[in-house]
């Protein structure tokens, strides 16, 4: 296995972010039914546990958008490879993400949810990498943006994040050294 540089062993406190959506900015009353969409590439076991602790009635579904393929650079043209089964029309959607990088994929997902009639889209991400942002994404309706950690400009793997579909299952977040993908 390629050697990795460990970023953080404190994932559990960051994941508690998912359970505090209504606490972070005070109680939030949603004007429409609530849905949580988990990006399918994420580590399901670790994220669904936190989403299930949210003390609100929610519907849960999965969506997958891809833009990296087997490389370390976004293609800039994300595609939806797994679509929703859930009808999100007139619902406030919380999109649970592992990492927001260039913004291309997130922008694509938000537009896709808007085209399906979502009334609002909030984003809850474990890692945010603003140094790589190329696309300014706009949340829909009264959506909010929640982030666990700001991430430096490294190629991150583990805890649901991958390189060419590898390392997603690692129980920690690490930096994949360039000699393993160049």
Contact map, one row per residue, 1 for C-alpha under 8 A:
11100000000000000000000000000000000000000000000000000000000000000000000000000000000000000000000000000000000000000000000000000000000000000000000000000000000000000000000000000000000000
11110000000000000000000000000000000000000000000000000000000000000000000000000000000000000000000000000000000000000000000000000000000000000000000000000000000000000000000000000001100100
11111000000000000000000000000000000000000000000000000000000000000000000000000000000000000000000000000000000000000000000000000000000000000000000000000000000000000000000000000001100000
01111100000000000000000000000000000000000000000000000000000000000000000000000000000000000000000000000000000000000000000000000000000000000000000000000000000000000000000000000111100000
00111110000000000000000000000000000000000000000000000000000000000000000000000000000000000000000000000000000000000000000000000000000000000000000000000000000000000000000000000111100000
00011111100000000000000000000000000000000000000000000000000000000000000000000000000000000000000000000000000000000000000000000000000000000000000000000000000000000000000000011110000000
00001111100000000000000000000000000000000000000000000000000000000000000000000000000000000000000000000000000000000000000000000000000000000000000000000000000000000000000000001110000000
00000111111000000000000000000000000000000000000000000000000000000000000000000000000000000000000000000000000000000000000000000000000000000000000000000000000000000000000000011100000000
00000111111000000000000000000000000000000000000000000000000000000000000000000000000000000000000000000000000000000000000000000000000000000000000000000000000000000000000000011000000000
00000001111111000000000000000000000000000000000000000000000000000000000000000000000000000000000000000000000000000000000000000000000000000000000000000000000000000000000000000000000000
00000001111111100000000000000000000000000000000000000000000000000000000000000000000000000000000000000000000000000000000000000000000000000000000000000000000000000000000000011000000000
00000000011111110000000000000000000000000000000000000000000000000000000000000000000000000000000000000000000000000000000000000000000000000000000000000000000000000000000000000000000000
00000000011111111000000000000000000000000000000000000000000000000000000000000000000000000000000000000000000000000000000000000000000000000000000000000000000000000000000000000000000000
00000000011111111000000000000000000000000000000000000000000000000000000000000000000000000000000000000000000000000000000000000100000000000000000000011000000000000000000000000000000000
00000000001111111110000000000000000000000000001001000000000000000000000000000000000000000000000000000000000000000000000000000100000000000000000000010000000000000000000000000000000000
00000000000111111111000000000000000000000000000001000000000000000000000000000000000000000000000000000000000000000000000000000000000000000000000000000000000000000000000000000000000000
00000000000011111111100000000000000000000000000000000000000000000000000000000000000000000000000000000000000000000000000000010000000000000000000001110000000000000000000000000000000000
00000000000000111111100000000000000000000000000001100100000000000000000000000000000000000000000000000000000000000000000000010000000000000000000000000000000000000000000000000000000000
00000000000000111111110000000000000000000000000001101100000000000000000000000000000000000000000000000000000000000000000000000000000000000000000000000000000000000000000000000000000000
00000000000000011111111100000000000000000000000000000100000000000000000000000000000000000000000000000000000000000000000000000000000000000000000000000000000000000000000000000000000000
00000000000000001111111110010000000000000000000000000000000000000000000000000000000000000000000000000000000000000000000000000000000000000000000001000000000000000000000000000000000000
00000000000000000011111111110000000000000000000000000000000000000000000000000000000000000000000000000000000000000000000000000000000000000000000000000000000000000000000000000000000000
00000000000000000001111111110000000000000000000000000000000000000000000000000000000000000000000000000000000000000000000000000000000000000000000000000000000000000000000000000000000000
00000000000000000001111111100000000000000000000000000000000000000000000000000000000000000000000000000000000000000000000000000000000000000000000000000000000000000000000000000000000000
00000000000000000000111111110000000000000000000000000000000000000000000000000000000000000000000000000000000000000000000000000000000000000000000000000000000000000000000000000000000000
00000000000000000000011111110000000000000000000000000000000000000000000000000000000000000000000000000000000000000000000000000000000000000000000000000000000000000000000000000000000000
00000000000000000000011111111000000000000000000000000000000000000000000000000000000000000000000000000000000000000000000000000000000000000000000000000000000000000000000000000000000000
00000000000000000000111011111100000000000000000000000000000000000000000000000000000000000000000000000000000000000000000000000000000000000000000000000000000000000000000000000000000000
00000000000000000000000000111110000000000000000000000000000000000000000000000000000000000000000000000000000000000000000000000000000000000000000000000000000000000000000000000000000000
00000000000000000000000000011111110000000000000000000000000000000000000000000000000000000001000000000000000000000000000000000000000000000000000000000000000000000000000000000000000000
00000000000000000000000000001111100000000000000000000000000000000000000000000000000000000001000000000000000000000000000000000000000000000000000000000000000000000000000000000000000000
00000000000000000000000000000111110000000000000000000000000000000000000000000000000000000111000000000000000000000000001000000000000000000000000000000000000000000000000000000000000000
00000000000000000000000000000111111000000000000000000000010000000000000000000000000000000111000000000000000000000000000000000000000000000000000000000000000000000000000000000000000000
00000000000000000000000000000101111100000000000000000000111000000000000000000000000000000011110000000000000000000000000000000000000000000000000000000000000000000000000000000000000000
00000000000000000000000000000000111110000000000000000000011110000000000000000000000000010011110000000000000000000000000000000000000000000000000000000000000000000000000000000000000000
00000000000000000000000000000000011111000000000000100000011110000000000000000000000000000000111100000000000000000000000000000000000000000000000000000000000000000000000000000000000000
00000000000000000000000000000000001111100000000000000000000111100000000000000000000000000000111100000000000000000000000000000000000000000000000000000000000000000000000000000000000000
00000000000000000000000000000000000111110100000000000000000111100000000000000000000000000000001110000000000000000000000000000000000000000000000000000000000000000000000000000000000000
00000000000000000000000000000000000011111100000000000000000001111000000000000000000000000000001111000000000000000000000000000000000000000000000000000000000000000000000000000000000000
00000000000000000000000000000000000001111111000000000000000001110000000000000000010000000000000000000000000000000000000000000000000000000000000000000000000000000000000000000000000000
00000000000000000000000000000000000000111110000000000000000000010000000000000000000000000000000000000000000000000000000000000000000000000000000000000000000000011000000000000000000000
00000000000000000000000000000000000001111111001000000000000000000000000000000000000000000000000011000000000000000000000000000000000000000000000000000000000000111000000100000000000000
00000000000000000000000000000000000000011111111000000000000000000000000000000000000000000000000000000000000000000000000000000000000000000000000000000000000000111000000110000000000000
00000000000000000000000000000000000000010111111100000000000000000000000000000000000000000000000000000000000000000000000000000000000000000000000000000000000000010000000000000000000000
00000000000000000000000000000000000000000011111110000000000000000000000000000000000000000000000000000000000000000000000000000000000000000000000000000000000000000000000000000000000000
00000000000000000000000000000000000000000011111111000000000000000000000000000000000000000000000000000000000000000000000000000000000000000000000000000000000000000000000000000000000000
00000000000000100000000000000000000000000111111111100000000000000000000000000000000000000000000000000000000000000000000000000000000000000000000000000000000000000000000000000000000000
00000000000000000000000000000000000000000001111111110000000000000000000000000000000000000000000000000000000000000000000000000000000000000000000000000000000000000000000000000000000000
00000000000000000000000000000000000000000000111111111000000000000000000000000000000000000000000000000000000000000000000000000000000000000000000000000000000000000000000000000000000000
00000000000000110110000000000000000000000000011111111100000000000000000000000000000000000000000000000000000000000000000000000000000000000000000000000000000000000000000000000000000000
00000000000000000110000000000000000100000000001111111100000000000000000000000000000000000000000000000000000000000000000000000000000000000000000000000000000000000000000000000000000000
00000000000000000000000000000000000000000000000111111100000000000000000000000000000000000000000000000000000000000000000000000000000000000000000000000000000000000000000000000000000000
00000000000000000010000000000000000000000000000011111110000000000000000000000000000000000000000000000000000000000000000000000000000000000000000000000000000000000000000000000000000000
00000000000000000111000000000000000000000000000001111111000000000000000000000000000000000000000000000000000000000000000000000000000000000000000000000000000000000000000000000000000000
00000000000000000000000000000000000000000000000000001111100000000000000000000000000000000000000000000000000000000000000000000000000000000000000000000000000000000000000000000000000000
00000000000000000000000000000000000000000000000000000111110000000000000000000000000000000000000000000000000000000000000000000000000000000000000000000000000000000000000000000000000000
00000000000000000000000000000000010000000000000000000011111000000000000000000000000000000000000000000000000000000000000000000000000000000000000000000000000000000000000000000000000000
00000000000000000000000000000000111100000000000000000001111100000000000000000000000000000000000000000000000000000000000000000000000000000000000000000000000000000000000000000000000000
00000000000000000000000000000000011100000000000000000000111110000000000000000000000001000000000000000000000000000000000000000000000000000000000000000000000000000000000000000000000000
00000000000000000000000000000000001111000000000000000000011111000000000000000000000001000000000000000000000000000000000000000000000000000000000000000000000000000000000000000000000000
00000000000000000000000000000000001111000000000000000000001111100000000000000000000111000000000000000000000000000000000000000000000000000000000000000000000000000000000000000000000000
00000000000000000000000000000000000011110000000000000000000111110000000000000000011100000000000000000000000000000000000000000000000000000000000000000000000000000000000000000000000000
00000000000000000000000000000000000011110000000000000000000011111000000000000001111100000000000000000000000000000000000000000000000000000000000000000000000000000000000000000000000000
00000000000000000000000000000000000000111000000000000000000001111100000000000001111000000000000000000000000000000000000000000000000000000000000000000000000000000000000000000000000000
00000000000000000000000000000000000000100000000000000000000000111110000000000111110000000000000000000000100010000000000000000000000000000000000000000000000000000000000000000000000000
00000000000000000000000000000000000000000000000000000000000000011111100000000111100000000000000000000000100000000000000000000000000000000000000000000000000000000000000000000000000000
00000000000000000000000000000000000000000000000000000000000000001111100001111110000000000000000000000000100000000000000000000000000000000000000000000000000000000000000000000000000000
00000000000000000000000000000000000000000000000000000000000000000111111111100000000000000000000000000000000000000000000000000000000000000000000000000000000000000000000000000000000000
00000000000000000000000000000000000000000000000000000000000000000111111000000000000000000000000000000000000000000000000000000000000000000000000000000000000000000001000000000000000000
00000000000000000000000000000000000000000000000000000000000000000001111100000000000000000000000000000000000000000000000000000000000000000000000000000000000000000011100000000000000000
00000000000000000000000000000000000000000000000000000000000000000001111111000000000000000000000000000000000000000000000000000000000000000000000000000000000000000011000000000000000010
00000000000000000000000000000000000000000000000000000000000000000001011111000000000000000000000000000000000000000000000000000000000000000000000000000000001000000010000000000000000010
00000000000000000000000000000000000000000000000000000000000000000001001111100000000000000000000000000000000000000000000000000000000000000000000000000000000000000000000000000000000000
00000000000000000000000000000000000000000000000000000000000000000011001111111000000000000000000000000100000000000000000000000000000000000000000000000000000000000000000000000000000000
00000000000000000000000000000000000000000000000000000000000000000011000011111100000000000000000000000000000000000000000000000000000000000000000000000000000000000000000000000000000000
00000000000000000000000000000000000000000000000000000000000000000010000001111100000000000000000000000001000000000000000000000000000000000000000000000000000000000000000000000000000000
00000000000000000000000000000000000000000000000000000000000000000010000001111110000000000000000000000001100000000000000000000000000000000000000000000000000000000000000000000000000000
00000000000000000000000000000000000000000000000000000000000000001110000000111111000000000000000000000001100100000000000000000000000000000000000000000000000000000000000000000000000000
00000000000000000000000000000000000000000000000000000000000000001110000000001111100000000000000000000000000100000000000000000000000000000000000000000000000000000000000000000000000000
00000000000000000000000000000000000000000000000000000000000000111100000000000111111000000000000000000000000010000000000000000000000000000000000000000000000000000000000000000000000000
00000000000000000000000000000000000000000000000000000000000000111100000000000011111000000000000000000000000000000000000000000000000000000000000000000000000000000000000000000000000000
00000000000000000000000000000000000000010000000000000000000001111000000000000001111100000000000000000000000000000000000000000000000000000000000000000000000000000000000000000000000000
00000000000000000000000000000000000000000000000000000000000001110000000000000001111110000000000000000000000000000000000000000000000000000000000000000000000000000000000000000000000000
00000000000000000000000000000000000000000000000000000000000011100000000000000000011111100000000000000000000000000000000000000000000000000000000000000000000000000000000000000000000000
00000000000000000000000000000000000000000000000000000000000010000000000000000000001111100000000000000000000000000000000000000000000000000000000000000000000000000000000000000000000000
00000000000000000000000000000000000000000000000000000000001110000000000000000000000111110000000000000000000000000000000000000000000000000000000000000000000000000000000000000000000000
00000000000000000000000000000000000000000000000000000000000000000000000000000000000111111000000000000000000000000001000000000000000000000000000000000000000000000000000000000000000000
00000000000000000000000000000000001000000000000000000000000000000000000000000000000001111111100000000000000000001001110000000000000000000000000000000000000000000000000000000000000000
00000000000000000000000000000000000000000000000000000000000000000000000000000000000000111110000000000000000000000001111000000000000000000000000000000000000000000000000000000000000000
00000000000000000000000000000001100000000000000000000000000000000000000000000000000000011111000000000000000000000000111100000000000000000000000000000000000000000000000000000000000000
00000000000000000000000000000001111000000000000000000000000000000000000000000000000000011111100000000000000000000000111100000000000000000000000000000000000000000000000000000000000000
00000000000000000000000000000111111000000000000000000000000000000000000000000000000000010111110000000000000000000000011111000000000000000000001000000000000000000000000000000000000000
00000000000000000000000000000000011110000000000000000000000000000000000000000000000000010011111000000000000000000000011111000000000000000000000000000000000000000000000000000000000000
00000000000000000000000000000000011110000000000000000000000000000000000000000000000000000001111100000000000000000000000011110000000000000000000000000000000000000000000000000000000000
00000000000000000000000000000000000111100000000000000000000000000000000000000000000000000000111110000000000000000000000011110000000000000000000000000000000000000000000000000000000000
00000000000000000000000000000000000111100000000000000000000000000000000000000000000000000000011111000000000000000000000000111000000000000000000000000000000000000000000000000000000000
00000000000000000000000000000000000001100100000000000000000000000000000000000000000000000000001111110000000000000000000000111100000000000000000000000000000000000000000000000000000000
00000000000000000000000000000000000000100100000000000000000000000000000000000000000000000000000111110000000000000000000000001110000000000000000000000000000000011000000000000000000000
00000000000000000000000000000000000000000000000000000000000000000000000000000000000000000000000011111000000000000000000000001111100000000000000000000000000000001000000000000000000000
00000000000000000000000000000000000000000000000000000000000000000000000000000000000000000000000011111110010000000000000000001011110000000000000000000000000000000000000000000000000000
00000000000000000000000000000000000000000000000000000000000000000000000000000000000000000000000000111111000000000000000000000001110110000000000000000000000000000000000000000000000000
00000000000000000000000000000000000000000000000000000000000000000000000001000000000000000000000000011111100000000000000000000000110111100000000000000000000000000000000000000000000000
00000000000000000000000000000000000000000000000000000000000000000000000000000000000000000000000000011111111000000000000000000000000011111000000000000000000000000000000000000000000000
00000000000000000000000000000000000000000000000000000000000000000000000000011100000000000000000000001111111100000000000000000000000001101000000000000000000000000000000000000000000000
00000000000000000000000000000000000000000000000000000000000000001110000000001100000000000000000000000111111110000000000000000000000000000000000000000000000000000000000000000000000000
00000000000000000000000000000000000000000000000000000000000000000000000000000000000000000000000000010011111111000000000000000000000000001000000000000000000000000000000000000000000000
00000000000000000000000000000000000000000000000000000000000000000000000000000000000000000000000000000011111111100000000000000000000000111100000000000000000000000000000000000000000000
00000000000000000000000000000000000000000000000000000000000000000000000000000110000000000000000000000001111111110000000000000000000000000000000000000000000000000000000000000000000000
00000000000000000000000000000000000000000000000000000000000000001000000000000001000000000000000000000000111111111000000000000000000000000000000000000000000000000000000000000000000000
00000000000000000000000000000000000000000000000000000000000000000000000000000000000000000000000000000000011111111100000010000000000000001111000000000000000000000000000000000000000000
00000000000000000000000000000000000000000000000000000000000000000000000000000000000000000000000000000000001111111110000000000000000000000000000000000000000000000000000000000000000000
00000000000000000000000000000000000000000000000000000000000000000000000000000000000000000000000000000000000111111111000000000000000000000000000000000000000000000000000000000000000000
00000000000000000000000000000000000000000000000000000000000000000000000000000000000000010000000000000000000011111111110010000000000000000000000000000000000000000000000000000000000000
00000000000000000000000000000000000000000000000000000000000000000000000000000000000000000000000000000000000001111111111000000000000000000001000000000000000000000000000000000000000000
00000000000000000000000000000000000000000000000000000000000000000000000000000000000000000000000000000000000000111111110000000000000000000000000000000000000000000000000000000000000000
00000000000000000000000000000000000000000000000000000000000000000000000000000000000000111000000000000000000000011111110000000000000000000000000000000000000000000000000000000000000000
00000000000000000000000000000000000000000000000000000000000000000000000000000000000000011110000000000000000000001111111000000000000000000000000000000000000000000000000000000000000000
00000000000000000000000000000000000000000000000000000000000000000000000000000000000000011111100000000000000000001111111110000000000000000000000000000000000000000000000000000000000000
00000000000000000000000000000001000000000000000000000000000000000000000000000000000000001111100000000000000000000100111110000000000000000001100000000000000000000000000000000000000000
00000000000000000000000000000000000000000000000000000000000000000000000000000000000000000111100000000000000000000000011111000000000000000011111000000000000000000000000000000000000000
00000000000000000000000000000000000000000000000000000000000000000000000000000000000000000001111000000000000001001000011111100000000000000011111100000000000000000000000000000000000000
00000000000000000000000000000000000000000000000000000000000000000000000000000000000000000001111000000000000000000000000111110000000000000011011111000000000000000000000000000000000000
00000000000000000000000000000000000000000000000000000000000000000000000000000000000000000000011110000000000000000000000011111000000000000010001111000000000000000000000000000000000000
00000000000000001100000000000000000000000000000000000000000000000000000000000000000000000000011110000000000000000000000001111100000000000000000011100000000000000000000000000000000000
00000000000000000000000000000000000000000000000000000000000000000000000000000000000000000000000111110000000000000000000000111111000000000000000001110000000000000000000000000000000000
00000000000001100000000000000000000000000000000000000000000000000000000000000000000000000000000011100000000000000000000000011111000000000000000000111000000000000000000000000000000000
00000000000000000000000000000000000000000000000000000000000000000000000000000000000000000000000001110000000000000000000000001111100000000000000000111110000000000000000000000000000000
00000000000000000000000000000000000000000000000000000000000000000000000000000000000000000000000000111000000000000000000000001111110000000000000000111110000000000000000000000000000000
00000000000000000000000000000000000000000000000000000000000000000000000000000000000000000000000000111100000000000000000000000011111110000000000000000111100000000000000000000000000000
00000000000000000000000000000000000000000000000000000000000000000000000000000000000000000000000000011100000000000000000000000001111110000000000000000110000000000000000000000000000000
00000000000000000000000000000000000000000000000000000000000000000000000000000000000000000000000000000000000000000000000000000000111110000000000000000001100000000000000000000000000000
00000000000000000000000000000000000000000000000000000000000000000000000000000000000000000000000000001100000000000000000000000000111111000000000000000000100000000000000000000000000000
00000000000000000000000000000000000000000000000000000000000000000000000000000000000000000000000000001110000000000000000000000000111111110000000000000000000000000000000000000000000000
00000000000000000000000000000000000000000000000000000000000000000000000000000000000000000000000000000111000000000000000000000000000111110000000000000000000000000000000000000000000000
00000000000000000000000000000000000000000000000000000000000000000000000000000000000000000000000000000111001000000000000000000000000011111000000000000000000000000000000000000000000000
00000000000000000000000000000000000000000000000000000000000000000000000000000000000000000000000000000010001000000000000000000000000011111100000000000000000000000000000000000000000000
00000000000000000000000000000000000000000000000000000000000000000000000000000000000000000000000000000011011001000000000000000000000000111110000000000000000000000000000000000000000000
00000000000000000000000000000000000000000000000000000000000000000000000000000000000000000000000000000000001001000000000000000000000000011111000000000000000000000000000000000000000000
00000000000000000000000000000000000000000000000000000000000000000000000000000000000000000000000000000000000001000000000111100000000000001111111110000000000000000000000000000000000000
00000000000000000000000000000000000000000000000000000000000000000000000000000000000000000000000000000000000001000100001111000000000000000111111000000000000000000000000000000000000000
00000000000000000000000000000000000000000000000000000000000000000000000000000000000000000000000000000000000000000000001110000000000000000011111000000000000000000000000000000000000000
00000000000000000000000000000000000000000000000000000000000000000000000000000000000000000000000000000000000000000000000111000000000000000011111100000000000000000000000000000000000000
00000000000000000000000000000000000000000000000000000000000000000000000000000000000000000001000000000000000000000000000111100000000000000011111110000000000000000000000000000000000000
00000000000000000000000000000000000000000000000000000000000000000000000000000000000000000000000000000000000000000000000011100000000000000010011111000000000000000000000000000000000000
00000000000000000000000000000000000000000000000000000000000000000000000000000000000000000000000000000000000000000000000001110000000000000010001111100000000000000000000000000000000000
00000000000000001000100000000000000000000000000000000000000000000000000000000000000000000000000000000000000000000000000001111000000000000000000111110000000000000000000000000000000000
00000000000000001000000000000000000000000000000000000000000000000000000000000000000000000000000000000000000000000000000000011111000000000000000011111100000000000000000000000000000000
00000000000001101000000000000000000000000000000000000000000000000000000000000000000000000000000000000000000000000000000000001111000000000000000001111100000000000000000000000000000000
00000000000001000000000000000000000000000000000000000000000000000000000000000000000000000000000000000000000000000000000000000111000000000000000000111110000000000000000000000000000000
00000000000000000000000000000000000000000000000000000000000000000000000000000000000000000000000000000000000000000000000000000011110000000000000000111111000000000000000000000000000000
00000000000000000000000000000000000000000000000000000000000000000000000000000000000000000000000000000000000000000000000000000011110000000000000000001111110000000000000000000000000000
00000000000000000000000000000000000000000000000000000000000000000000000000000000000000000000000000000000000000000000000000000000101000000000000000000111110000000000000000000000000000
00000000000000000000000000000000000000000000000000000000000000000000000000000000000000000000000000000000000000000000000000000000101100000000000000000011111000000000000000000000000000
00000000000000000000000000000000000000000000000000000000000000000000000000000000000000000000000000000000000000000000000000000000000000000000000000000011111100000000000000000011000000
00000000000000000000000000000000000000000000000000000000000000000000000100000000000000000000000000000000000000000000000000000000000000000000000000000000111110000000000000000011100000
00000000000000000000000000000000000000000000000000000000000000000000000000000000000000000000000000000000000000000000000000000000000000000000000000000000011111001100000000001111000000
00000000000000000000000000000000000000000000000000000000000000000000000000000000000000000000000000000000000000000000000000000000000000000000000000000000001111111110001101001111000000
00000000000000000000000000000000000000000000000000000000000000000000000000000000000000000000000000000000000000000000000000000000000000000000000000000000000111111100001111111100000000
00000000000000000000000000000000000000000110000000000000000000000000000000000000000000000000000000000000000000000000000000000000000000000000000000000000000011111000000111111000000000
00000000000000000000000000000000000000001111000000000000000000000000000000000000000000000000000001000000000000000000000000000000000000000000000000000000000011111100001111000000000000
00000000000000000000000000000000000000001110000000000000000000000000000000000000000000000000000001100000000000000000000000000000000000000000000000000000000111111110001100000000000000
00000000000000000000000000000000000000000000000000000000000000000000000000000000000000000000000000000000000000000000000000000000000000000000000000000000000111011111111100000000000000
00000000000000000000000000000000000000000000000000000000000000000000011100000000000000000000000000000000000000000000000000000000000000000000000000000000000010001111111100000000000000
00000000000000000000000000000000000000000000000000000000000000000000111000000000000000000000000000000000000000000000000000000000000000000000000000000000000000000111110000000000000000
00000000000000000000000000000000000000000000000000000000000000000000010000000000000000000000000000000000000000000000000000000000000000000000000000000000000000000111111100000000000000
00000000000000000000000000000000000000000000000000000000000000000000000000000000000000000000000000000000000000000000000000000000000000000000000000000000000000000111111110000000000000
00000000000000000000000000000000000000000000000000000000000000000000000000000000000000000000000000000000000000000000000000000000000000000000000000000000000011011110111111000000000000
00000000000000000000000000000000000000000110000000000000000000000000000000000000000000000000000000000000000000000000000000000000000000000000000000000000000011111110111111000000000000
00000000000000000000000000000000000000000010000000000000000000000000000000000000000000000000000000000000000000000000000000000000000000000000000000000000000001110000011111100000000000
00000000000000000000000000000000000000000000000000000000000000000000000000000000000000000000000000000000000000000000000000000000000000000000000000000000000011110000001111111000000000
00000000000000000000000000000000000000000000000000000000000000000000000000000000000000000000000000000000000000000000000000000000000000000000000000000000000001100000000011111000000000
00000101101000000000000000000000000000000000000000000000000000000000000000000000000000000000000000000000000000000000000000000000000000000000000000000000000001100000000001111100000000
00000111101000000000000000000000000000000000000000000000000000000000000000000000000000000000000000000000000000000000000000000000000000000000000000000000000111100000000001111110000000
00011111000000000000000000000000000000000000000000000000000000000000000000000000000000000000000000000000000000000000000000000000000000000000000000000000000111000000000000011111000000
00011110000000000000000000000000000000000000000000000000000000000000000000000000000000000000000000000000000000000000000000000000000000000000000000000000011110000000000000001111100000
01111000000000000000000000000000000000000000000000000000000000000000000000000000000000000000000000000000000000000000000000000000000000000000000000000000011110000000000000000111110110
01111000000000000000000000000000000000000000000000000000000000000000000000000000000000000000000000000000000000000000000000000000000000000000000000000000001000000000000000000011111110
00000000000000000000000000000000000000000000000000000000000000000000000000000000000000000000000000000000000000000000000000000000000000000000000000000000000000000000000000000001111111
00000000000000000000000000000000000000000000000000000000000000000000000000000000000000000000000000000000000000000000000000000000000000000000000000000000000000000000000000000000111111
01000000000000000000000000000000000000000000000000000000000000000000000000000000000000000000000000000000000000000000000000000000000000000000000000000000000000000000000000000001111111
00000000000000000000000000000000000000000000000000000000000000000000001100000000000000000000000000000000000000000000000000000000000000000000000000000000000000000000000000000001111111
00000000000000000000000000000000000000000000000000000000000000000000000000000000000000000000000000000000000000000000000000000000000000000000000000000000000000000000000000000000011111
